[in-house]
Amino acid sequence: GSFTTVLFGVWEGRWGWSPGKGLCGLRVVRTTLEPIGVMRGMIRQILLVGDTFFNYVVGVALIAITGKQQRLGDI
């Protein structure tokens, strides 16, 4: 829902991780290794919806064809 979108957007934007990413030792950062910022974190979460179309086919396809292997929310 919208609450989790906001919550995860803030977590990833401010600290670079969500609970699952934190458990796996992963972080979301800019190419400068700085946090992405709350607004970009929110946009990233909203665009996750686009990646999930057709059982993640859109996200997987974008990862396969983009030069830096990025999904829609990371471009």
PDB file of N, CA, C and O in Angstrom:
ATOM      1  N   GLY A   1       0.810  -1.186   0.000  1.00  0.00           N
ATOM      2  CA  GLY A   1       0.000   0.000   0.000  1.00  0.00           C
ATOM      3  C   GLY A   1       0.852   1.248   0.000  1.00  0.00           C
ATOM      4  O   GLY A   1       2.077   1.186  -0.102  1.00  0.00           O
ATOM      5  N   SER A   2       0.197   2.363   0.114  1.00  0.00           N
ATOM      6  CA  SER A   2       0.907   3.643   0.072  1.00  0.00           C
ATOM      7  C   SER A   2       1.792   3.847   1.299  1.00  0.00           C
ATOM      8  O   SER A   2       2.831   4.500   1.203  1.00  0.00           O
ATOM      9  N   PHE A   3       1.395   3.296   2.456  1.00  0.00           N
ATOM     10  CA  PHE A   3       2.235   3.436   3.653  1.00  0.00           C
ATOM     11  C   PHE A   3       3.582   2.759   3.455  1.00  0.00           C
ATOM     12  O   PHE A   3       4.618   3.325   3.803  1.00  0.00           O
ATOM     13  N   THR A   4       3.576   1.550   2.898  1.00  0.00           N
ATOM     14  CA  THR A   4       4.848   0.848   2.690  1.00  0.00           C
ATOM     15  C   THR A   4       5.683   1.535   1.606  1.00  0.00           C
ATOM     16  O   THR A   4       6.912   1.527   1.675  1.00  0.00           O
ATOM     17  N   THR A   5       5.031   2.122   0.619  1.00  0.00           N
ATOM     18  CA  THR A   5       5.759   2.862  -0.406  1.00  0.00           C
ATOM     19  C   THR A   5       6.513   4.022   0.227  1.00  0.00           C
ATOM     20  O   THR A   5       7.688   4.243  -0.065  1.00  0.00           O
ATOM     21  N   VAL A   6       5.833   4.758   1.092  1.00  0.00           N
ATOM     22  CA  VAL A   6       6.467   5.885   1.772  1.00  0.00           C
ATOM     23  C   VAL A   6       7.567   5.392   2.705  1.00  0.00           C
ATOM     24  O   VAL A   6       8.678   5.921   2.697  1.00  0.00           O
ATOM     25  N   LEU A   7       7.259   4.383   3.505  1.00  0.00           N
ATOM     26  CA  LEU A   7       8.223   3.869   4.473  1.00  0.00           C
ATOM     27  C   LEU A   7       9.488   3.345   3.792  1.00  0.00           C
ATOM     28  O   LEU A   7      10.600   3.703   4.180  1.00  0.00           O
ATOM     29  N   PHE A   8       9.315   2.502   2.784  1.00  0.00           N
ATOM     30  CA  PHE A   8      10.477   1.955   2.082  1.00  0.00           C
ATOM     31  C   PHE A   8      11.205   3.047   1.308  1.00  0.00           C
ATOM     32  O   PHE A   8      12.432   3.019   1.213  1.00  0.00           O
ATOM     33  N   GLY A   9      10.467   4.011   0.752  1.00  0.00           N
ATOM     34  CA  GLY A   9      11.098   5.123   0.047  1.00  0.00           C
ATOM     35  C   GLY A   9      11.989   5.939   0.968  1.00  0.00           C
ATOM     36  O   GLY A   9      13.086   6.342   0.583  1.00  0.00           O
ATOM     37  N   VAL A  10      11.513   6.184   2.191  1.00  0.00           N
ATOM     38  CA  VAL A  10      12.311   6.931   3.165  1.00  0.00           C
ATOM     39  C   VAL A  10      13.528   6.123   3.585  1.00  0.00           C
ATOM     40  O   VAL A  10      14.640   6.650   3.619  1.00  0.00           O
ATOM     41  N   TRP A  11      13.328   4.846   3.907  1.00  0.00           N
ATOM     42  CA  TRP A  11      14.457   4.000   4.326  1.00  0.00           C
ATOM     43  C   TRP A  11      15.540   3.950   3.255  1.00  0.00           C
ATOM     44  O   TRP A  11      16.715   4.186   3.534  1.00  0.00           O
ATOM     45  N   GLU A  12      15.125   3.637   2.013  1.00  0.00           N
ATOM     46  CA  GLU A  12      16.117   3.525   0.939  1.00  0.00           C
ATOM     47  C   GLU A  12      16.720   4.882   0.600  1.00  0.00           C
ATOM     48  O   GLU A  12      17.914   4.982   0.321  1.00  0.00           O
ATOM     49  N   GLY A  13      15.905   5.914   0.625  1.00  0.00           N
ATOM     50  CA  GLY A  13      16.400   7.243   0.283  1.00  0.00           C
ATOM     51  C   GLY A  13      17.357   7.805   1.306  1.00  0.00           C
ATOM     52  O   GLY A  13      18.361   8.424   0.955  1.00  0.00           O
ATOM     53  N   ARG A  14      17.055   7.593   2.555  1.00  0.00           N
ATOM     54  CA  ARG A  14      17.876   8.189   3.615  1.00  0.00           C
ATOM     55  C   ARG A  14      19.067   7.325   4.020  1.00  0.00           C
ATOM     56  O   ARG A  14      20.178   7.826   4.192  1.00  0.00           O
ATOM     57  N   TRP A  15      18.825   6.025   4.170  1.00  0.00           N
ATOM     58  CA  TRP A  15      19.891   5.141   4.661  1.00  0.00           C
ATOM     59  C   TRP A  15      20.384   4.126   3.628  1.00  0.00           C
ATOM     60  O   TRP A  15      21.403   3.467   3.838  1.00  0.00           O
ATOM     61  N   GLY A  16      19.660   4.003   2.516  1.00  0.00           N
ATOM     62  CA  GLY A  16      20.100   3.108   1.459  1.00  0.00           C
ATOM     63  C   GLY A  16      19.676   1.663   1.615  1.00  0.00           C
ATOM     64  O   GLY A  16      20.155   0.802   0.877  1.00  0.00           O
ATOM     65  N   TRP A  17      18.790   1.372   2.556  1.00  0.00           N
ATOM     66  CA  TRP A  17      18.371  -0.014   2.731  1.00  0.00           C
ATOM     67  C   TRP A  17      16.923  -0.101   3.192  1.00  0.00           C
ATOM     68  O   TRP A  17      16.379   0.830   3.785  1.00  0.00           O
ATOM     69  N   SER A  18      16.326  -1.229   2.907  1.00  0.00           N
ATOM     70  CA  SER A  18      15.032  -1.623   3.457  1.00  0.00           C
ATOM     71  C   SER A  18      15.330  -2.830   4.339  1.00  0.00           C
ATOM     72  O   SER A  18      16.457  -3.324   4.312  1.00  0.00           O
ATOM     73  N   PRO A  19      14.380  -3.321   5.112  1.00  0.00           N
ATOM     74  CA  PRO A  19      14.694  -4.468   5.981  1.00  0.00           C
ATOM     75  C   PRO A  19      15.298  -5.666   5.243  1.00  0.00           C
ATOM     76  O   PRO A  19      16.270  -6.256   5.714  1.00  0.00           O
ATOM     77  N   GLY A  20      14.736  -6.022   4.104  1.00  0.00           N
ATOM     78  CA  GLY A  20      15.271  -7.159   3.352  1.00  0.00           C
ATOM     79  C   GLY A  20      16.666  -6.900   2.818  1.00  0.00           C
ATOM     80  O   GLY A  20      17.531  -7.775   2.878  1.00  0.00           O
ATOM     81  N   LYS A  21      16.889  -5.705   2.299  1.00  0.00           N
ATOM     82  CA  LYS A  21      18.223  -5.357   1.797  1.00  0.00           C
ATOM     83  C   LYS A  21      19.234  -5.338   2.948  1.00  0.00           C
ATOM     84  O   LYS A  21      20.371  -5.782   2.793  1.00  0.00           O
ATOM     85  N   GLY A  22      18.805  -4.818   4.099  1.00  0.00           N
ATOM     86  CA  GLY A  22      19.685  -4.786   5.259  1.00  0.00           C
ATOM     87  C   GLY A  22      20.104  -6.183   5.694  1.00  0.00           C
ATOM     88  O   GLY A  22      21.267  -6.413   6.022  1.00  0.00           O
ATOM     89  N   LEU A  23      19.157  -7.111   5.695  1.00  0.00           N
ATOM     90  CA  LEU A  23      19.474  -8.495   6.066  1.00  0.00           C
ATOM     91  C   LEU A  23      20.446  -9.145   5.093  1.00  0.00           C
ATOM     92  O   LEU A  23      21.255  -9.991   5.476  1.00  0.00           O
ATOM     93  N   CYS A  24      20.358  -8.740   3.829  1.00  0.00           N
ATOM     94  CA  CYS A  24      21.236  -9.315   2.795  1.00  0.00           C
ATOM     95  C   CYS A  24      22.529  -8.525   2.617  1.00  0.00           C
ATOM     96  O   CYS A  24      23.384  -8.904   1.817  1.00  0.00           O
ATOM     97  N   GLY A  25      22.672  -7.433   3.354  1.00  0.00           N
ATOM     98  CA  GLY A  25      23.883  -6.622   3.226  1.00  0.00           C
ATOM     99  C   GLY A  25      23.905  -5.778   1.962  1.00  0.00           C
ATOM    100  O   GLY A  25      24.979  -5.415   1.484  1.00  0.00           O
ATOM    101  N   LEU A  26      22.723  -5.456   1.405  1.00  0.00           N
ATOM    102  CA  LEU A  26      22.644  -4.661   0.184  1.00  0.00           C
ATOM    103  C   LEU A  26      22.253  -3.228   0.505  1.00  0.00           C
ATOM    104  O   LEU A  26      21.569  -2.971   1.496  1.00  0.00           O
ATOM    105  N   ARG A  27      22.687  -2.300  -0.331  1.00  0.00           N
ATOM    106  CA  ARG A  27      22.313  -0.898  -0.178  1.00  0.00           C
ATOM    107  C   ARG A  27      21.963  -0.307  -1.530  1.00  0.00           C
ATOM    108  O   ARG A  27      22.478  -0.740  -2.561  1.00  0.00           O
ATOM    109  N   VAL A  28      21.085   0.685  -1.520  1.00  0.00           N
ATOM    110  CA  VAL A  28      20.726   1.439  -2.711  1.00  0.00           C
ATOM    111  C   VAL A  28      21.448   2.772  -2.614  1.00  0.00           C
ATOM    112  O   VAL A  28      21.176   3.561  -1.709  1.00  0.00           O
ATOM    113  N   VAL A  29      22.364   3.031  -3.535  1.00  0.00           N
ATOM    114  CA  VAL A  29      23.158   4.252  -3.497  1.00  0.00           C
ATOM    115  C   VAL A  29      23.310   4.841  -4.894  1.00  0.00           C
ATOM    116  O   VAL A  29      23.059   4.172  -5.896  1.00  0.00           O
ATOM    117  N   ARG A  30      23.720   6.088  -4.942  1.00  0.00           N
ATOM    118  CA  ARG A  30      24.050   6.738  -6.218  1.00  0.00           C
ATOM    119  C   ARG A  30      25.402   6.216  -6.697  1.00  0.00           C
ATOM    120  O   ARG A  30      26.076   5.477  -5.979  1.00  0.00           O
ATOM    121  N   THR A  31      25.783   6.586  -7.870  1.00  0.00           N
ATOM    122  CA  THR A  31      27.085   6.162  -8.383  1.00  0.00           C
ATOM    123  C   THR A  31      28.226   6.740  -7.554  1.00  0.00           C
ATOM    124  O   THR A  31      29.355   6.255  -7.628  1.00  0.00           O
ATOM    125  N   THR A  32      27.937   7.777  -6.763  1.00  0.00           N
ATOM    126  CA  THR A  32      28.936   8.376  -5.877  1.00  0.00           C
ATOM    127  C   THR A  32      28.969   7.672  -4.521  1.00  0.00           C
ATOM    128  O   THR A  32      29.711   8.079  -3.627  1.00  0.00           O
ATOM    129  N   LEU A  33      28.170   6.621  -4.367  1.00  0.00           N
ATOM    130  CA  LEU A  33      28.024   5.836  -3.137  1.00  0.00           C
ATOM    131  C   LEU A  33      27.329   6.600  -2.011  1.00  0.00           C
ATOM    132  O   LEU A  33      27.367   6.178  -0.855  1.00  0.00           O
ATOM    133  N   GLU A  34      26.696   7.717  -2.349  1.00  0.00           N
ATOM    134  CA  GLU A  34      25.895   8.486  -1.400  1.00  0.00           C
ATOM    135  C   GLU A  34      24.453   7.971  -1.433  1.00  0.00           C
ATOM    136  O   GLU A  34      24.037   7.381  -2.430  1.00  0.00           O
ATOM    137  N   PRO A  35      23.688   8.184  -0.364  1.00  0.00           N
ATOM    138  CA  PRO A  35      22.272   7.803  -0.386  1.00  0.00           C
ATOM    139  C   PRO A  35      21.536   8.494  -1.530  1.00  0.00           C
ATOM    140  O   PRO A  35      21.931   9.577  -1.961  1.00  0.00           O
ATOM    141  N   ILE A  36      20.472   7.872  -2.020  1.00  0.00           N
ATOM    142  CA  ILE A  36      19.764   8.400  -3.183  1.00  0.00           C
ATOM    143  C   ILE A  36      18.838   9.563  -2.850  1.00  0.00           C
ATOM    144  O   ILE A  36      18.418  10.282  -3.756  1.00  0.00           O
ATOM    145  N   GLY A  37      18.511   9.766  -1.596  1.00  0.00           N
ATOM    146  CA  GLY A  37      17.605  10.841  -1.200  1.00  0.00           C
ATOM    147  C   GLY A  37      16.170  10.340  -1.127  1.00  0.00           C
ATOM    148  O   GLY A  37      15.780   9.424  -1.852  1.00  0.00           O
ATOM    149  N   VAL A  38      15.403  10.943  -0.258  1.00  0.00           N
ATOM    150  CA  VAL A  38      14.038  10.476   0.001  1.00  0.00           C
ATOM    151  C   VAL A  38      13.159  10.566  -1.242  1.00  0.00           C
ATOM    152  O   VAL A  38      12.416   9.624  -1.520  1.00  0.00           O
ATOM    153  N   MET A  39      13.214  11.660  -1.998  1.00  0.00           N
ATOM    154  CA  MET A  39      12.360  11.798  -3.184  1.00  0.00           C
ATOM    155  C   MET A  39      12.671  10.712  -4.205  1.00  0.00           C
ATOM    156  O   MET A  39      11.751  10.109  -4.759  1.00  0.00           O
ATOM    157  N   ARG A  40      13.927  10.455  -4.461  1.00  0.00           N
ATOM    158  CA  ARG A  40      14.283   9.386  -5.405  1.00  0.00           C
ATOM    159  C   ARG A  40      13.904   8.023  -4.853  1.00  0.00           C
ATOM    160  O   ARG A  40      13.536   7.125  -5.610  1.00  0.00           O
ATOM    161  N   GLY A  41      13.992   7.863  -3.546  1.00  0.00           N
ATOM    162  CA  GLY A  41      13.565   6.620  -2.922  1.00  0.00           C
ATOM    163  C   GLY A  41      12.083   6.377  -3.137  1.00  0.00           C
ATOM    164  O   GLY A  41      11.668   5.253  -3.422  1.00  0.00           O
ATOM    165  N   MET A  42      11.283   7.430  -3.001  1.00  0.00           N
ATOM    166  CA  MET A  42       9.835   7.329  -3.236  1.00  0.00           C
ATOM    167  C   MET A  42       9.546   6.994  -4.698  1.00  0.00           C
ATOM    168  O   MET A  42       8.740   6.112  -4.993  1.00  0.00           O
ATOM    169  N   ILE A  43      10.205   7.698  -5.599  1.00  0.00           N
ATOM    170  CA  ILE A  43      10.000   7.447  -7.038  1.00  0.00           C
ATOM    171  C   ILE A  43      10.397   6.019  -7.369  1.00  0.00           C
ATOM    172  O   ILE A  43       9.711   5.342  -8.136  1.00  0.00           O
ATOM    173  N   ARG A  44      11.490   5.563  -6.801  1.00  0.00           N
ATOM    174  CA  ARG A  44      11.961   4.196  -7.024  1.00  0.00           C
ATOM    175  C   ARG A  44      10.899   3.182  -6.590  1.00  0.00           C
ATOM    176  O   ARG A  44      10.657   2.197  -7.287  1.00  0.00           O
ATOM    177  N   GLN A  45      10.278   3.422  -5.458  1.00  0.00           N
ATOM    178  CA  GLN A  45       9.240   2.517  -4.958  1.00  0.00           C
ATOM    179  C   GLN A  45       7.994   2.554  -5.841  1.00  0.00           C
ATOM    180  O   GLN A  45       7.385   1.515  -6.097  1.00  0.00           O
ATOM    181  N   ILE A  46       7.615   3.732  -6.303  1.00  0.00           N
ATOM    182  CA  ILE A  46       6.445   3.851  -7.171  1.00  0.00           C
ATOM    183  C   ILE A  46       6.689   3.132  -8.491  1.00  0.00           C
ATOM    184  O   ILE A  46       5.793   2.462  -9.005  1.00  0.00           O
ATOM    185  N   LEU A  47       7.885   3.264  -9.042  1.00  0.00           N
ATOM    186  CA  LEU A  47       8.205   2.622 -10.322  1.00  0.00           C
ATOM    187  C   LEU A  47       8.350   1.113 -10.195  1.00  0.00           C
ATOM    188  O   LEU A  47       8.373   0.409 -11.204  1.00  0.00           O
ATOM    189  N   LEU A  48       8.448   0.611  -8.982  1.00  0.00           N
ATOM    190  CA  LEU A  48       8.495  -0.832  -8.773  1.00  0.00           C
ATOM    191  C   LEU A  48       7.243  -1.498  -9.335  1.00  0.00           C
ATOM    192  O   LEU A  48       7.288  -2.646  -9.776  1.00  0.00           O
ATOM    193  N   VAL A  49       6.130  -0.777  -9.318  1.00  0.00           N
ATOM    194  CA  VAL A  49       4.881  -1.300  -9.883  1.00  0.00           C
ATOM    195  C   VAL A  49       5.075  -1.637 -11.359  1.00  0.00           C
ATOM    196  O   VAL A  49       4.613  -2.680 -11.822  1.00  0.00           O
ATOM    197  N   GLY A  50       5.760  -0.759 -12.105  1.00  0.00           N
ATOM    198  CA  GLY A  50       6.010  -1.009 -13.526  1.00  0.00           C
ATOM    199  C   GLY A  50       6.878  -2.225 -13.763  1.00  0.00           C
ATOM    200  O   GLY A  50       6.696  -2.942 -14.747  1.00  0.00           O
ATOM    201  N   ASP A  51       7.820  -2.461 -12.866  1.00  0.00           N
ATOM    202  CA  ASP A  51       8.711  -3.618 -13.002  1.00  0.00           C
ATOM    203  C   ASP A  51       7.978  -4.939 -12.799  1.00  0.00           C
ATOM    204  O   ASP A  51       8.401  -5.974 -13.315  1.00  0.00           O
ATOM    205  N   THR A  52       6.890  -4.906 -12.056  1.00  0.00           N
ATOM    206  CA  THR A  52       6.195  -6.153 -11.726  1.00  0.00           C
ATOM    207  C   THR A  52       5.172  -6.582 -12.770  1.00  0.00           C
ATOM    208  O   THR A  52       4.591  -7.660 -12.644  1.00  0.00           O
ATOM    209  N   PHE A  53       4.939  -5.779 -13.783  1.00  0.00           N
ATOM    210  CA  PHE A  53       3.976  -6.159 -14.823  1.00  0.00           C
ATOM    211  C   PHE A  53       4.364  -7.495 -15.449  1.00  0.00           C
ATOM    212  O   PHE A  53       5.540  -7.780 -15.677  1.00  0.00           O
ATOM    213  N   PHE A  54       3.352  -8.296 -15.716  1.00  0.00           N
ATOM    214  CA  PHE A  54       3.535  -9.602 -16.358  1.00  0.00           C
ATOM    215  C   PHE A  54       4.536 -10.470 -15.608  1.00  0.00           C
ATOM    216  O   PHE A  54       5.451 -11.033 -16.209  1.00  0.00           O
ATOM    217  N   ASN A  55       4.361 -10.578 -14.289  1.00  0.00           N
ATOM    218  CA  ASN A  55       5.234 -11.409 -13.452  1.00  0.00           C
ATOM    219  C   ASN A  55       6.704 -11.018 -13.579  1.00  0.00           C
ATOM    220  O   ASN A  55       7.567 -11.875 -13.770  1.00  0.00           O
ATOM    221  N   TYR A  56       6.975  -9.751 -13.473  1.00  0.00           N
ATOM    222  CA  TYR A  56       8.333  -9.176 -13.492  1.00  0.00           C
ATOM    223  C   TYR A  56       9.019  -9.235 -14.856  1.00  0.00           C
ATOM    224  O   TYR A  56      10.222  -8.994 -14.945  1.00  0.00           O
ATOM    225  N   VAL A  57       8.284  -9.548 -15.908  1.00  0.00           N
ATOM    226  CA  VAL A  57       8.880  -9.602 -17.244  1.00  0.00           C
ATOM    227  C   VAL A  57       9.449  -8.229 -17.623  1.00  0.00           C
ATOM    228  O   VAL A  57      10.532  -8.151 -18.204  1.00  0.00           O
ATOM    229  N   VAL A  58       8.736  -7.155 -17.301  1.00  0.00           N
ATOM    230  CA  VAL A  58       9.210  -5.815 -17.640  1.00  0.00           C
ATOM    231  C   VAL A  58      10.526  -5.518 -16.924  1.00  0.00           C
ATOM    232  O   VAL A  58      11.481  -5.051 -17.545  1.00  0.00           O
ATOM    233  N   GLY A  59      10.576  -5.785 -15.629  1.00  0.00           N
ATOM    234  CA  GLY A  59      11.807  -5.536 -14.870  1.00  0.00           C
ATOM    235  C   GLY A  59      12.976  -6.357 -15.357  1.00  0.00           C
ATOM    236  O   GLY A  59      14.081  -5.838 -15.512  1.00  0.00           O
ATOM    237  N   VAL A  60      12.744  -7.631 -15.599  1.00  0.00           N
ATOM    238  CA  VAL A  60      13.813  -8.513 -16.077  1.00  0.00           C
ATOM    239  C   VAL A  60      14.277  -8.090 -17.468  1.00  0.00           C
ATOM    240  O   VAL A  60      15.474  -8.108 -17.758  1.00  0.00           O
ATOM    241  N   ALA A  61      13.337  -7.712 -18.323  1.00  0.00           N
ATOM    242  CA  ALA A  61      13.703  -7.275 -19.674  1.00  0.00           C
ATOM    243  C   ALA A  61      14.553  -6.008 -19.623  1.00  0.00           C
ATOM    244  O   ALA A  61      15.550  -5.895 -20.336  1.00  0.00           O
ATOM    245  N   LEU A  62      14.156  -5.059 -18.778  1.00  0.00           N
ATOM    246  CA  LEU A  62      14.948  -3.830 -18.669  1.00  0.00           C
ATOM    247  C   LEU A  62      16.343  -4.109 -18.133  1.00  0.00           C
ATOM    248  O   LEU A  62      17.316  -3.521 -18.603  1.00  0.00           O
ATOM    249  N   ILE A  63      16.448  -4.988 -17.167  1.00  0.00           N
ATOM    250  CA  ILE A  63      17.768  -5.351 -16.636  1.00  0.00           C
ATOM    251  C   ILE A  63      18.622  -5.972 -17.746  1.00  0.00           C
ATOM    252  O   ILE A  63      19.825  -5.722 -17.823  1.00  0.00           O
ATOM    253  N   ALA A  64      17.996  -6.776 -18.595  1.00  0.00           N
ATOM    254  CA  ALA A  64      18.726  -7.455 -19.672  1.00  0.00           C
ATOM    255  C   ALA A  64      19.202  -6.494 -20.762  1.00  0.00           C
ATOM    256  O   ALA A  64      20.251  -6.720 -21.365  1.00  0.00           O
ATOM    257  N   ILE A  65      18.442  -5.424 -21.021  1.00  0.00           N
ATOM    258  CA  ILE A  65      18.790  -4.570 -22.166  1.00  0.00           C
ATOM    259  C   ILE A  65      19.475  -3.259 -21.796  1.00  0.00           C
ATOM    260  O   ILE A  65      19.986  -2.573 -22.682  1.00  0.00           O
ATOM    261  N   THR A  66      19.503  -2.892 -20.521  1.00  0.00           N
ATOM    262  CA  THR A  66      20.166  -1.637 -20.157  1.00  0.00           C
ATOM    263  C   THR A  66      21.651  -1.878 -19.905  1.00  0.00           C
ATOM    264  O   THR A  66      22.050  -2.942 -19.432  1.00  0.00           O
ATOM    265  N   GLY A  67      22.437  -0.903 -20.219  1.00  0.00           N
ATOM    266  CA  GLY A  67      23.886  -1.036 -20.110  1.00  0.00           C
ATOM    267  C   GLY A  67      24.400  -1.314 -18.706  1.00  0.00           C
ATOM    268  O   GLY A  67      25.407  -2.002 -18.535  1.00  0.00           O
ATOM    269  N   LYS A  68      23.714  -0.783 -17.702  1.00  0.00           N
ATOM    270  CA  LYS A  68      24.149  -0.983 -16.319  1.00  0.00           C
ATOM    271  C   LYS A  68      23.277  -1.995 -15.585  1.00  0.00           C
ATOM    272  O   LYS A  68      23.301  -2.063 -14.356  1.00  0.00           O
ATOM    273  N   GLN A  69      22.504  -2.786 -16.339  1.00  0.00           N
ATOM    274  CA  GLN A  69      21.618  -3.800 -15.776  1.00  0.00           C
ATOM    275  C   GLN A  69      20.700  -3.207 -14.701  1.00  0.00           C
ATOM    276  O   GLN A  69      20.690  -3.666 -13.559  1.00  0.00           O
ATOM    277  N   GLN A  70      19.933  -2.185 -15.081  1.00  0.00           N
ATOM    278  CA  GLN A  70      19.054  -1.486 -14.152  1.00  0.00           C
ATOM    279  C   GLN A  70      17.597  -1.733 -14.462  1.00  0.00           C
ATOM    280  O   GLN A  70      17.203  -1.841 -15.623  1.00  0.00           O
ATOM    281  N   ARG A  71      16.789  -1.822 -13.397  1.00  0.00           N
ATOM    282  CA  ARG A  71      15.348  -1.898 -13.572  1.00  0.00           C
ATOM    283  C   ARG A  71      14.795  -0.496 -13.721  1.00  0.00           C
ATOM    284  O   ARG A  71      15.530   0.482 -13.578  1.00  0.00           O
ATOM    285  N   LEU A  72      13.509  -0.387 -14.005  1.00  0.00           N
ATOM    286  CA  LEU A  72      12.900   0.913 -14.265  1.00  0.00           C
ATOM    287  C   LEU A  72      13.157   1.932 -13.151  1.00  0.00           C
ATOM    288  O   LEU A  72      13.485   3.084 -13.436  1.00  0.00           O
ATOM    289  N   GLY A  73      13.013   1.526 -11.898  1.00  0.00           N
ATOM    290  CA  GLY A  73      13.214   2.438 -10.788  1.00  0.00           C
ATOM    291  C   GLY A  73      14.644   2.871 -10.574  1.00  0.00           C
ATOM    292  O   GLY A  73      14.897   3.807  -9.816  1.00  0.00           O
ATOM    293  N   ASP A  74      15.586   2.213 -11.223  1.00  0.00           N
ATOM    294  CA  ASP A  74      16.993   2.551 -11.052  1.00  0.00           C
ATOM    295  C   ASP A  74      17.563   3.396 -12.183  1.00  0.00           C
ATOM    296  O   ASP A  74      18.666   3.932 -12.078  1.00  0.00           O
ATOM    297  N   ILE A  75      16.807   3.506 -13.253  1.00  0.00           N
ATOM    298  CA  ILE A  75      17.290   4.260 -14.423  1.00  0.00           C
ATOM    299  C   ILE A  75      17.225   5.754 -14.141  1.00  0.00           C
ATOM    300  O   ILE A  75      17.586   6.561 -14.997  1.00  0.00           O
TER     301      ILE A  75
END
